[in-house]
Amino acid sequence: RHGVWRAVSEEIIQYVEKSVGIDVTDGMTMEEISQLNHLNQLQAEGEMNLVAVSSTVMDSFYILQKCSQRALATGNNDSACATVNNVVRVIEEELLAGVMRPRIDELPSQATTLSQQGQAQLNRLMGNPNGGDKDEQSEILHSASTVLNTVALCAHYTSELQKQVDMEADEIIAADAELNSGEASLRQIRMLKSCCDTMVESRSMFQRSLEVGLSKFASSTRSSIHNQIDKTIGSSNTSFEMDEHDFQRTEAVDPYVRPLLALIASSIATMNPELSTVISLLMCDRIAEFTADALEAAYVRKRFTLYGALLLDKDVRRIVAFFSKRSPTTKDRFRRLMQLTEILGVDSLEEVYDVYDAQKSVNEKSELQSKSSGNRYKIKVVDPKEVKRVLALRVDFSQKDIQAIKL
């Protein structure tokens, strides 16, 4: 009799599981099992072949979307909240922390090899055939690019999933409002909306991880660019205290910008075929930013005549034009450097007031536009104290006259 009862109990459990999607034995829902199975498949395929990761991410988000839709379709607030919360947990703990972050952490070691690859390409461009192991470098580049593309894809799919769930939650809330009223119903509505809003933070987590990965990956070119700037513009043999003849001769030879842009172009060309369009633009912005910082660090150690300042302004404009062709937002990365060169190139100290006022107006408009568009990047600009330090680099301006300036 006891054995018969056990068999019947097992049949009942199986029936309940199939009917409501709950595994009574360990408390896991069938939806959760399905989600975790796909994430386990993602990790297994990712360990074997990173090419498979992106396609499996698409499949995984499809499953997460279906799980959310089925829960919301029941019209039961508790069921919907529980499933949405679990979807968020799977996205953050299993997908982001379990699959993507470990691969992002591996990017620094890959950056070293990519830096060597960029330098090797520059050597070939400049007539030196020595390079590294091309197959190994290409594989590292492919793996790192796949990681960044996939993290960006996860951020996009999380955003789309959040919009879909939020829209369907609104339909449930509208239907519930027709049938129920009172404080209890309002609490349930707020609870469901709160669950949906947590996906916004999930997307932000992917975005922050992507930014970390981009910075690490872009650092693959940082050292080679810094070295190029240090041995040309930043060299102790390079002087910007020049007359008109020196200006014309240096402009004709172009000893600084041409090799720098050749190096940057080779680095970007190495990365771009492997990266999505969005990631390529973001990567270009990162490279532009630390190029601008390195150039500023080199220039502020120099002294300038008016002709030296004019050459600097011309060189910076060429570099900005080079980056702007590849990404329209890179100009913001050079805003501070362009303002420095504009101040440095004034004909007289009286002209500084008009130049600085115009820069201040542009900065204020840019700040308002950034806030309205939700752009989190803070544009670097020149403040009043720095104006005097920049003018002090000019050999033809006296310190007494510079200190008398009131901005």
Disulfide bonds with the S-S distance in Angstrom:
none
